[in-house]
Amino acid sequence: MYLVVRKSIQMSPIAIVVLISLYFLVLMGISFATSKNDSNDDFFKAGGKSPWYVVAFGMIGASLSGVTFISVPGWVASTGFSYMQVVFGYLAGYFIIAFVLMPIYYKAKLTSIYEYLNNRFGVVSYKTGAFFFFISRVLGASFRLFLVAIVLQQFVFDSWGVPFEATVILSILLIWAYTFRGGIKTIVWTDTLQTLFMLLAVGFSIYFINQKLGWTMGEFLASEALIPLSDLWVTDSFFEKNHLIKSFFGGLFIAVCMTGLDQDMMQKNLSCRDIGAAQKNMISFSLVLVVVNLIFLLLGALLFIYAKRFNIAMPLLDGSPKTDLLFPEIALNSGLPIWVGITFMLGLIAAAYSSADSALTSLTTSFCIDFLGIEKQATNKQKSTRKKVHIGMSALLVLVIISFKYVLDKNIIDGLLTVATYTYGPLLGLFAFGVLTKHQIKDQYTWVVALVILGLIISIANLPVAWLNGYIIGYELLPLNGLLTFIGLYLIREK
């Protein structure tokens, strides 16, 4: 129960729905303008003509997504600003992507980056890598869309008696509607608009919350209330999950895997004119991303200070406190000016869909090229195959998102990064072995190595802390997964 008297106008569910409808009309307009050709080349690679600076700006929103928009601010109460340790690792990883991986992709003129594994090792390695990307991206996109779905459910559709399942189906239908023709060519431009809305939302929220607290931005940064929420470095015990070294290298490998070995993120980069433009995109994007993540953490601290000042209870989801919902609760229901609610909803939808729309497109691309071999089909059948797959991928996301309601019990971003340590490890091992060695492998055994190592990693992750003398396993599972996969591939190398 709230102990504050609300005097500002709050956003009604109808107002939120009208706002979202207008927003999607704009996206549909962009889709119409960019998809007149409706060719597979435009859908998969935007004809290789995307301006690098447009791709870079749009990738900010795609990388942050709705998870960062809500979950990172909600993480501040328990972990302070220690997430920045992971972000600095991201930065190092993006430089590796720009100067090691991207030249390989451009030299081979790839549409799907997993074609590299086919060229290097053979068809089984190729299918194994594509399979693990497919699982990774389905789960990652579902995590992100689950977050926006629960917000829409709690603040809009619950009051109308609409079931959660219907909210999820509506969310996916909206994405499908503006991506089914233009694909990546549309997404490069819609991501740019969505990133703009997301950053405006954060800026407005910080400004108006400070105003309500009677602070300037400088006074907030110098306030005593910020100090206990802004611990940055965790160096006391290496046994802690978020120790500096573990977080930094975990972030580095997460960036390499979730961006550099991910068809979703690389598909945007491969739509640039040449390798030089793509590298400019990656470096500029990575530097801006560090600043943006710090701003999100500052917003998180401000939210908890505001909630404490005005006695706002933590929102509940299925009877349990949910820090992921504090930002929407304050933006929509705590007495802030209506502009905060408007920009929050625009930012949330923009952040969530800038990631989810490209995920849907990349899943369609990967399935068509890596599993169906669409380029080998008759030309007159390729477009219809692509559209059928696009519908199938949409249905799959609906099913996975709905299942999360019943199985997910942790902070969304923590859940997302945990899943990444399992599913991206085989990709890391495969690409590392291909790039760092000249060995050929017994290709037919690649899938066995990947599955055995995955089972071993899951077992390690679930070891009781007491067995490890108090050591808490964190994101270092990802490089360990990659290392063990590398060793497994070495064991099946051709003599």
C-alpha positions as CSV (number, residue, x, y, z in Angstrom):
1,M,0.0,0.0,0.0
2,Y,1.2,3.5,-0.8
3,L,1.5,6.1,1.9
4,V,1.7,9.1,-0.4
5,V,-1.1,11.2,-1.8
6,R,-1.0,11.3,-5.6
7,K,-1.8,14.7,-7.1
8,S,-0.5,14.2,-10.6
9,I,-2.6,12.8,-13.5
10,Q,-1.8,9.1,-13.9
11,M,-1.9,7.2,-17.2
12,S,-5.0,5.1,-17.6
13,P,-4.8,1.7,-19.3
14,I,-6.7,3.2,-22.3
15,A,-4.2,6.0,-22.6
16,I,-1.3,3.5,-22.6
17,V,-3.0,1.4,-25.3
18,V,-3.6,4.5,-27.5
19,L,0.0,5.6,-27.0
20,I,1.3,2.1,-28.0
21,S,-1.0,2.0,-31.0
22,L,0.3,5.4,-32.3
23,Y,3.8,4.2,-31.8
24,F,3.3,1.1,-33.8
25,L,1.6,3.0,-36.6
26,V,4.9,4.9,-36.9
27,L,6.8,1.6,-37.1
28,M,4.5,0.3,-39.7
29,G,5.1,3.5,-41.7
30,I,8.9,2.8,-41.6
31,S,8.3,-0.8,-42.6
32,F,6.2,0.3,-45.6
33,A,8.9,2.7,-46.7
34,T,11.8,0.2,-46.4
35,S,10.2,-3.0,-47.6
36,K,8.9,-2.1,-51.1
37,N,11.4,-4.5,-52.7
38,D,10.5,-7.4,-50.3
39,S,13.5,-9.4,-51.5
40,N,15.4,-12.0,-49.5
41,D,18.6,-10.0,-50.0
42,D,17.0,-7.0,-48.3
43,F,15.4,-9.2,-45.6
44,F,18.7,-10.9,-44.7
45,K,21.4,-8.2,-45.4
46,A,19.6,-4.9,-46.3
47,G,21.3,-5.1,-49.7
48,G,24.6,-4.4,-47.9
49,K,23.9,-0.6,-47.9
50,S,23.2,0.3,-44.3
51,P,25.0,3.5,-43.1
52,W,27.3,2.5,-40.2
53,Y,26.3,5.4,-38.0
54,V,22.6,4.4,-38.2
55,V,23.5,0.8,-37.4
56,A,25.7,1.9,-34.4
57,F,22.9,4.1,-32.9
58,G,20.3,1.4,-33.4
59,M,22.5,-1.3,-31.9
60,I,22.5,0.6,-28.6
61,G,18.8,-0.1,-28.2
62,A,19.1,-3.6,-29.4
63,S,21.9,-4.4,-27.0
64,L,20.2,-2.8,-24.0
65,S,16.7,-4.0,-24.7
66,G,13.8,-4.0,-22.2
67,V,16.0,-6.1,-19.8
68,T,18.4,-3.2,-19.3
69,F,15.7,-0.6,-19.3
70,I,13.9,-2.1,-16.3
71,S,16.1,-4.9,-14.8
72,V,19.4,-3.0,-14.5
73,P,17.8,-0.2,-12.4
74,G,16.1,-2.8,-10.3
75,W,19.4,-4.5,-9.6
76,V,20.9,-1.5,-7.9
77,A,19.5,-2.2,-4.4
78,S,21.2,-5.6,-4.2
79,T,24.4,-5.1,-6.2
80,G,25.0,-1.3,-6.3
81,F,26.9,-0.2,-9.4
82,S,29.0,-3.4,-9.6
83,Y,27.3,-4.2,-13.0
84,M,29.7,-1.7,-14.5
85,Q,32.5,-4.2,-13.9
86,V,30.7,-6.4,-16.4
87,V,30.1,-3.4,-18.8
88,F,33.9,-2.7,-18.9
89,G,34.3,-6.4,-19.8
90,Y,31.8,-5.8,-22.6
91,L,33.9,-2.9,-23.9
92,A,37.0,-5.1,-24.2
93,G,35.0,-7.8,-25.9
94,Y,33.6,-5.4,-28.5
95,F,37.2,-4.5,-29.6
96,I,37.9,-8.2,-30.1
97,I,34.8,-8.5,-32.2
98,A,35.7,-5.5,-34.3
99,F,39.3,-6.5,-35.1
100,V,39.3,-10.4,-34.9
101,L,35.9,-11.7,-35.8
102,M,34.4,-9.2,-38.2
103,P,37.3,-9.3,-40.7
104,I,36.8,-13.1,-40.9
105,Y,33.0,-12.6,-41.6
106,Y,33.5,-10.0,-44.3
107,K,36.3,-11.8,-46.0
108,A,34.1,-14.9,-46.4
109,K,31.1,-12.8,-47.5
110,L,28.8,-14.6,-45.0
111,T,25.0,-14.1,-44.6
112,S,24.9,-16.4,-41.6
113,I,28.0,-16.3,-39.5
114,Y,27.7,-20.0,-38.8
115,E,28.6,-20.7,-42.4
116,Y,32.2,-20.1,-41.2
117,L,32.0,-23.4,-39.2
118,N,30.9,-25.2,-42.4
119,N,33.9,-23.8,-44.3
120,R,36.3,-24.5,-41.5
121,F,35.2,-27.9,-40.1
122,G,32.2,-29.4,-41.9
123,V,28.4,-29.6,-41.9
124,V,28.0,-31.2,-38.4
125,S,30.0,-28.4,-36.8
126,Y,28.0,-25.9,-38.8
127,K,24.6,-27.4,-37.7
128,T,25.8,-27.7,-34.1
129,G,26.8,-24.0,-34.0
130,A,23.6,-22.9,-35.6
131,F,21.6,-25.1,-33.2
132,F,23.1,-23.5,-30.1
133,F,22.6,-20.0,-31.5
134,F,19.0,-20.9,-32.2
135,I,18.4,-22.0,-28.6
136,S,20.3,-19.0,-27.2
137,R,18.4,-16.5,-29.2
138,V,15.0,-18.1,-28.6
139,L,15.6,-17.9,-24.9
140,G,17.2,-14.5,-25.0
141,A,14.4,-12.9,-27.0
142,S,11.8,-14.6,-24.8
143,F,13.5,-13.2,-21.7
144,R,13.2,-9.7,-23.1
145,L,9.7,-10.0,-24.4
146,F,8.6,-11.6,-21.1
147,L,9.6,-8.5,-19.3
148,V,7.6,-6.1,-21.4
149,A,4.6,-8.5,-21.4
150,I,4.5,-8.6,-17.6
151,V,4.6,-4.8,-17.4
152,L,1.8,-4.5,-19.9
153,Q,-0.1,-7.1,-18.1
154,Q,0.2,-5.6,-14.7
155,F,-0.4,-2.0,-15.7
156,V,-2.9,-2.4,-18.5
157,F,-4.5,-5.7,-19.2
158,D,-5.1,-7.0,-15.7
159,S,-7.6,-4.2,-15.2
160,W,-9.5,-5.5,-18.2
161,G,-9.4,-9.1,-17.3
162,V,-7.2,-10.0,-20.3
163,P,-5.1,-13.2,-19.7
164,F,-1.3,-13.0,-19.8
165,E,-1.3,-15.4,-22.8
166,A,-3.3,-13.0,-24.9
167,T,-0.9,-10.1,-24.0
168,V,2.0,-12.2,-25.2
169,I,0.3,-13.1,-28.5
170,L,-0.5,-9.5,-29.1
171,S,3.1,-8.5,-28.5
172,I,4.5,-11.0,-31.0
173,L,1.8,-10.1,-33.6
174,L,2.9,-6.5,-33.5
175,I,6.5,-7.4,-34.1
176,W,5.6,-9.8,-36.9
177,A,3.4,-7.1,-38.6
178,Y,6.3,-4.7,-39.2
179,T,9.1,-7.2,-39.9
180,F,7.6,-9.8,-42.1
181,R,8.4,-8.0,-45.4
182,G,11.5,-5.8,-44.8
183,G,13.5,-7.9,-42.2
184,I,16.9,-6.4,-41.4
185,K,16.4,-3.5,-43.8
186,T,13.4,-2.3,-41.8
187,I,15.0,-3.1,-38.4
188,V,18.1,-1.0,-39.0
189,W,15.9,2.1,-39.2
190,T,13.2,1.1,-36.6
191,D,16.0,0.4,-34.1
192,T,17.3,3.9,-34.5
193,L,13.9,5.4,-33.6
194,Q,13.5,3.0,-30.7
195,T,16.9,3.8,-29.3
196,L,16.0,7.5,-29.4
197,F,12.8,6.9,-27.5
198,M,14.5,4.8,-24.9
199,L,17.2,7.4,-24.2
200,L,14.6,10.2,-24.0
201,A,12.6,8.1,-21.5
202,V,15.6,7.7,-19.2
203,G,16.5,11.4,-19.5
204,F,13.0,12.6,-18.7
205,S,12.7,10.1,-15.8
206,I,15.9,11.3,-14.2
207,Y,15.0,15.0,-14.6
208,F,11.5,14.7,-13.2
209,I,12.4,12.4,-10.3
210,N,15.2,14.8,-9.3
211,Q,12.7,17.7,-9.6
212,K,10.2,15.9,-7.3
213,L,13.0,15.3,-4.8
214,G,14.0,19.0,-4.9
215,W,17.4,18.2,-6.4
216,T,19.5,19.3,-9.3
217,M,21.5,16.6,-11.1
218,G,24.6,17.8,-9.3
219,E,23.0,17.7,-5.9
220,F,21.8,14.1,-6.6
221,L,25.3,13.0,-7.5
222,A,26.7,14.6,-4.4
223,S,24.0,13.3,-2.0
224,E,24.6,11.1,0.9
225,A,21.6,8.9,-0.2
226,L,23.5,7.8,-3.3
227,I,26.6,6.5,-1.5
228,P,25.2,3.2,-0.2
229,L,23.7,2.4,-3.6
230,S,26.7,3.2,-5.8
231,D,29.4,0.7,-4.8
232,L,31.3,0.0,-8.0
233,W,34.2,-2.4,-7.3
234,V,33.8,-5.8,-5.6
235,T,37.3,-6.9,-4.5
236,D,37.0,-8.1,-1.0
237,S,36.7,-11.8,-1.7
238,F,37.3,-13.7,-4.9
239,F,34.6,-16.2,-3.7
240,E,31.9,-13.6,-4.4
241,K,29.9,-14.1,-7.6
242,N,30.4,-10.5,-8.7
243,H,34.1,-10.1,-7.9
244,L,35.9,-7.6,-10.2
245,I,38.0,-10.1,-12.1
246,K,35.2,-12.6,-12.5
247,S,32.8,-9.9,-13.6
248,F,35.2,-8.3,-16.1
249,F,36.2,-11.5,-17.9
250,G,32.7,-12.7,-17.7
251,G,31.5,-9.5,-19.4
252,L,34.3,-9.8,-22.0
253,F,33.2,-13.3,-23.0
254,I,29.5,-12.5,-22.8
255,A,30.1,-9.6,-25.3
256,V,32.2,-11.8,-27.7
257,C,29.5,-14.6,-27.6
258,M,26.2,-12.6,-27.3
259,T,27.4,-10.1,-30.0
260,G,30.3,-11.4,-32.0
261,L,29.0,-15.0,-32.2
262,D,25.4,-14.1,-32.4
263,Q,23.6,-13.9,-35.8
264,D,21.2,-11.4,-34.4
265,M,23.8,-8.7,-33.7
266,M,26.2,-9.6,-36.5
267,Q,23.5,-9.5,-39.1
268,K,23.2,-5.7,-38.6
269,N,27.0,-5.3,-38.9
270,L,27.1,-7.4,-42.1
271,S,24.6,-5.1,-43.6
272,C,27.2,-2.3,-43.6
273,R,28.9,-1.4,-46.9
274,D,32.3,-2.8,-46.0
275,I,34.5,-3.9,-43.1
276,G,35.8,-0.4,-42.3
277,A,32.3,0.9,-41.9
278,A,31.3,-2.1,-39.7
279,Q,34.3,-1.5,-37.5
280,K,33.5,2.2,-37.1
281,N,30.0,1.1,-36.1
282,M,31.2,-1.4,-33.5
283,I,33.8,0.9,-31.8
284,S,31.5,4.0,-31.6
285,F,28.6,1.8,-30.3
286,S,30.7,0.2,-27.6
287,L,32.0,3.5,-26.2
288,V,28.5,5.0,-26.0
289,L,27.2,1.9,-24.4
290,V,29.4,2.3,-21.4
291,V,28.0,5.8,-20.7
292,V,24.5,4.6,-21.3
293,N,24.7,1.7,-18.8
294,L,26.1,4.1,-16.2
295,I,23.1,6.4,-16.7
296,F,20.8,3.4,-16.2
297,L,22.4,2.6,-12.9
298,L,22.1,6.2,-11.8
299,L,18.4,6.0,-12.6
300,G,18.2,2.8,-10.6
301,A,19.7,4.5,-7.5
302,L,17.3,7.5,-8.0
303,L,14.3,5.1,-8.1
304,F,15.2,3.5,-4.8
305,I,15.9,6.9,-3.2
306,Y,12.5,8.1,-4.4
307,A,10.7,5.0,-3.2
308,K,12.2,5.3,0.2
309,R,11.5,9.1,0.5
310,F,7.8,8.6,-0.4
311,N,7.3,5.2,1.2
312,I,6.5,3.4,-2.0
313,A,6.2,-0.4,-1.4
314,M,8.0,-2.8,-3.8
315,P,5.6,-4.0,-6.4
316,L,4.5,-7.7,-6.2
317,L,4.3,-10.3,-8.9
318,D,2.5,-13.5,-7.9
319,G,2.8,-12.4,-4.2
320,S,6.6,-11.8,-4.3
321,P,8.4,-8.5,-4.3
322,K,9.8,-7.7,-7.8
323,T,12.5,-5.1,-8.2
324,D,12.1,-5.3,-12.0
325,L,8.7,-3.6,-11.6
326,L,9.8,-0.6,-9.5
327,F,10.6,1.6,-12.5
328,P,7.2,1.2,-14.1
329,E,5.5,1.5,-10.7
330,I,7.1,4.9,-10.1
331,A,6.8,6.1,-13.6
332,L,3.1,5.3,-13.9
333,N,1.6,5.3,-10.4
334,S,3.6,7.4,-8.0
335,G,2.5,11.0,-8.7
336,L,5.1,12.1,-11.2
337,P,4.1,14.3,-14.1
338,I,2.3,12.6,-17.0
339,W,5.3,13.1,-19.3
340,V,7.2,10.6,-17.2
341,G,4.6,7.9,-17.8
342,I,4.3,8.7,-21.5
343,T,8.1,8.6,-22.1
344,F,8.4,5.5,-19.9
345,M,5.9,3.5,-21.9
346,L,7.5,4.7,-25.2
347,G,11.0,3.8,-23.8
348,L,9.9,0.4,-22.5
349,I,8.2,-0.6,-25.8
350,A,11.1,0.8,-27.8
351,A,13.7,-1.0,-25.7
352,A,11.9,-4.3,-25.7
353,Y,11.0,-4.3,-29.4
354,S,14.3,-3.0,-30.7
355,S,15.8,-6.2,-29.4
356,A,12.9,-8.6,-30.0
357,D,12.3,-7.6,-33.6
358,S,15.8,-8.2,-34.7
359,A,15.8,-11.5,-32.8
360,L,12.8,-12.7,-34.7
361,T,14.4,-11.7,-38.0
362,S,17.7,-13.3,-37.1
363,L,16.0,-16.5,-36.1
364,T,14.2,-16.5,-39.4
365,T,17.5,-15.9,-41.2
366,S,19.4,-18.6,-39.4
367,F,16.6,-21.2,-39.8
368,C,16.2,-20.5,-43.5
369,I,19.9,-20.5,-44.3
370,D,21.5,-22.9,-41.7
371,F,18.8,-25.5,-41.5
372,L,16.7,-25.3,-44.7
373,G,19.4,-24.2,-47.1
374,I,17.0,-21.7,-48.7
375,E,19.6,-20.6,-51.2
376,K,19.4,-24.1,-52.8
377,Q,15.7,-23.9,-53.3
378,A,14.0,-22.8,-56.5
379,T,14.0,-19.0,-56.7
380,N,10.2,-18.8,-56.9
381,K,9.9,-20.7,-53.6
382,Q,12.4,-18.9,-51.5
383,K,10.3,-15.9,-50.5
384,S,7.3,-18.1,-49.5
385,T,9.6,-20.3,-47.4
386,R,11.0,-17.3,-45.6
387,K,7.5,-16.0,-44.7
388,K,6.4,-19.4,-43.4
389,V,9.4,-19.7,-41.2
390,H,8.8,-16.1,-39.9
391,I,5.4,-17.1,-38.8
392,G,6.7,-20.3,-37.2
393,M,9.4,-18.4,-35.3
394,S,6.7,-16.0,-34.0
395,A,4.6,-18.9,-32.7
396,L,7.7,-20.5,-31.0
397,L,8.5,-17.3,-29.1
398,V,4.8,-17.1,-27.9
399,L,5.1,-20.6,-26.4
400,V,8.4,-20.0,-24.7
401,I,7.4,-16.6,-23.2
402,I,4.3,-18.0,-21.7
403,S,6.2,-20.8,-20.1
404,F,8.5,-18.3,-18.4
405,K,5.6,-17.1,-16.3
406,Y,5.6,-20.4,-14.5
407,V,9.3,-21.2,-14.2
408,L,11.2,-17.8,-13.8
409,D,12.1,-16.9,-10.3
410,K,15.0,-14.4,-10.5
411,N,15.9,-11.0,-11.7
412,I,15.5,-11.0,-15.5
413,I,19.0,-9.8,-16.5
414,D,20.6,-12.2,-14.1
415,G,18.5,-15.0,-15.6
416,L,19.5,-13.9,-19.2
417,L,23.2,-13.9,-18.4
418,T,23.0,-17.2,-16.6
419,V,21.4,-18.9,-19.7
420,A,24.1,-17.3,-21.9
421,T,26.8,-19.1,-19.9
422,Y,25.2,-22.5,-20.9
423,T,24.2,-21.9,-24.5
424,Y,27.0,-19.7,-25.9
425,G,29.9,-21.8,-24.5
426,P,29.8,-24.3,-27.4
427,L,29.9,-21.5,-29.9
428,L,32.8,-19.9,-28.1
429,G,34.8,-23.2,-28.2
430,L,34.0,-23.9,-31.8
431,F,34.9,-20.4,-33.1
432,A,38.0,-20.2,-30.8
433,F,39.3,-23.5,-32.1
434,G,38.7,-22.5,-35.7
435,V,40.4,-19.1,-35.4
436,L,43.3,-20.0,-33.0
437,T,44.3,-23.4,-34.5
438,K,44.9,-24.9,-37.9
439,H,43.6,-28.4,-36.9
440,Q,40.8,-30.2,-38.6
441,I,38.5,-32.2,-36.5
442,K,36.4,-35.4,-36.8
443,D,33.4,-33.3,-37.7
444,Q,30.8,-36.1,-37.1
445,Y,31.6,-36.0,-33.3
446,T,31.2,-32.3,-32.8
447,W,27.7,-32.5,-31.4
448,V,28.7,-35.2,-28.9
449,V,31.5,-32.9,-27.5
450,A,29.1,-30.0,-27.3
451,L,26.4,-31.9,-25.4
452,V,28.8,-33.7,-23.0
453,I,30.4,-30.4,-22.1
454,L,27.0,-28.7,-21.7
455,G,26.0,-31.4,-19.3
456,L,29.2,-31.0,-17.3
457,I,28.8,-27.2,-17.1
458,I,25.2,-27.5,-15.8
459,S,26.5,-30.0,-13.2
460,I,29.2,-27.6,-12.1
461,A,26.8,-24.7,-11.9
462,N,24.6,-26.6,-9.5
463,L,27.3,-27.8,-7.1
464,P,26.5,-26.9,-3.5
465,V,28.4,-23.9,-2.3
466,A,29.6,-25.9,0.7
467,W,31.4,-28.4,-1.7
468,L,33.4,-25.4,-3.1
469,N,34.4,-24.1,0.3
470,G,32.1,-21.1,-0.1
471,Y,33.1,-20.2,-3.6
472,I,30.1,-18.8,-5.6
473,I,30.2,-19.6,-9.3
474,G,29.3,-16.7,-11.6
475,Y,29.7,-15.7,-15.2
476,E,33.1,-17.4,-15.4
477,L,31.1,-20.5,-16.4
478,L,31.0,-19.1,-19.9
479,P,34.8,-19.0,-20.6
480,L,35.0,-22.4,-18.7
481,N,32.4,-23.8,-21.0
482,G,34.3,-22.5,-24.1
483,L,37.6,-23.8,-22.8
484,L,36.3,-27.3,-22.1
485,T,34.6,-27.3,-25.6
486,F,38.0,-26.3,-27.1
487,I,39.7,-29.2,-25.2
488,G,37.0,-31.6,-26.4
489,L,37.5,-30.5,-30.0
490,Y,41.3,-30.9,-29.6
491,L,40.7,-34.5,-28.5
492,I,38.7,-35.3,-31.7
493,R,41.2,-33.5,-34.0
494,E,42.4,-35.2,-37.1
495,K,45.9,-36.7,-36.5
